[in-house]
């Protein structure tokens, strides 16, 4: 029973480590010909946003551009995350926790 609890704790620790590592991966997406830029980390948290002042005159276009920039950043992030997970040993590192 205690070995299962230890395995669970080890898996939880590895998940926390992986989450921290993925947070270091950064991706930038843009829209509206580069007038709106959004930066996200590997946990898909938005960590930055740059908006050209000319975009503030039309709220609906700004909202649309923000959504597009976010989608662009997430799309670019997929490739970076796959590479990062592979560098960290992929999902194989969890095999030993199965018991």
TORTORLUM-882412 format. One record per residue (C-alpha): x, y, z. Coordinates in Angstrom, 3 decimals, padded with zeros to 6 digits. Layout:
REM TORTORLUM-882412
(r (X Y Z)),
...
This chain:
REM TORTORLUM-882412
(r (000.000 000.000 000.000)),
(r (002.793 002.424 000.914)),
(r (004.604 001.662 -002.339)),
(r (001.496 002.754 -004.273)),
(r (001.359 005.987 -002.278)),
(r (005.035 006.605 -002.985)),
(r (004.456 005.947 -006.696)),
(r (001.553 008.398 -006.667)),
(r (003.686 011.033 -004.912)),
(r (006.528 010.467 -007.398)),
(r (004.130 010.850 -010.322)),
(r (002.708 014.034 -008.812)),
(r (006.220 015.425 -008.319)),
(r (007.144 014.620 -011.920)),
(r (003.966 016.310 -013.156)),
(r (004.830 019.444 -011.178)),
(r (008.363 019.367 -012.584)),
(r (007.030 019.011 -016.125)),
(r (004.568 021.869 -015.602)),
(r (007.387 024.118 -014.368)),
(r (009.569 023.165 -017.336)),
(r (006.765 023.816 -019.813)),
(r (006.171 027.245 -018.293)),
(r (009.630 028.210 -019.539)),
(r (008.615 027.640 -023.178)),
(r (007.400 030.893 -024.741)),
(r (005.560 031.484 -028.011)),
(r (004.371 034.676 -029.678)),
(r (001.404 034.966 -031.997)),
(r (000.316 037.969 -033.980)),
(r (-002.617 039.312 -035.935)),
(r (-003.717 042.424 -037.803)),
(r (-000.440 042.586 -039.736)),
(r (001.585 042.522 -036.532)),
(r (-000.367 045.259 -034.776)),
(r (-001.507 042.836 -032.077)),
(r (000.942 040.402 -030.476)),
(r (000.237 037.897 -027.729)),
(r (002.820 035.906 -025.794)),
(r (001.904 032.614 -024.109)),
(r (003.899 030.120 -022.078)),
(r (003.854 026.344 -022.329)),
(r (001.026 026.131 -019.816)),
(r (-000.994 028.277 -022.233)),
(r (-001.041 031.228 -019.856)),
(r (-000.981 034.591 -021.591)),
(r (002.132 036.323 -020.280)),
(r (002.238 039.331 -022.567)),
(r (000.249 041.412 -024.989)),
(r (001.287 044.275 -027.251)),
(r (-001.338 046.375 -029.014)),
(r (-000.573 049.070 -031.549)),
(r (-002.463 052.226 -030.513)),
(r (-004.139 052.395 -033.935)),
(r (-006.100 049.256 -033.022)),
(r (-007.902 050.952 -030.136)),
(r (-010.228 052.925 -032.384)),
(r (-012.309 049.853 -033.345)),
(r (-013.118 047.635 -030.385)),
(r (-014.580 044.753 -032.415)),
(r (-011.488 044.569 -034.659)),
(r (-009.256 044.657 -031.602)),
(r (-011.180 041.831 -029.959)),
(r (-011.007 039.753 -033.124)),
(r (-007.280 040.447 -033.511)),
(r (-006.602 039.423 -029.898)),
(r (-008.379 036.112 -030.450)),
(r (-006.484 035.513 -033.693)),
(r (-003.135 036.362 -032.094)),
(r (-003.861 034.001 -029.212)),
(r (-004.778 031.176 -031.615)),
(r (-001.583 031.845 -033.575)),
(r (000.533 031.683 -030.417)),
(r (-001.105 028.426 -029.292)),
(r (-000.621 026.860 -032.721)),
(r (003.079 027.744 -032.688)),
(r (003.318 026.472 -029.118)),
(r (002.187 022.960 -030.079)),
(r (005.421 022.294 -031.965)),
(r (007.585 023.758 -029.217)),
(r (005.829 021.708 -026.532)),
(r (006.194 018.466 -028.452)),
(r (009.931 019.100 -028.771)),
(r (010.274 020.054 -025.084)),
(r (008.410 016.956 -023.869)),
(r (010.594 014.801 -026.096)),
(r (013.725 016.442 -024.641)),
(r (012.436 015.692 -021.146)),
(r (012.141 011.988 -021.940)),
(r (008.630 012.019 -023.326)),
(r (005.915 010.030 -021.666)),
(r (008.344 007.114 -021.209)),
(r (009.506 008.680 -017.949)),
(r (006.124 007.739 -016.446)),
(r (006.410 004.032 -017.391)),
(r (008.399 003.126 -014.285)),
(r (005.658 004.432 -012.021)),
(r (003.157 001.815 -013.164)),
(r (004.251 -000.722 -010.563)),
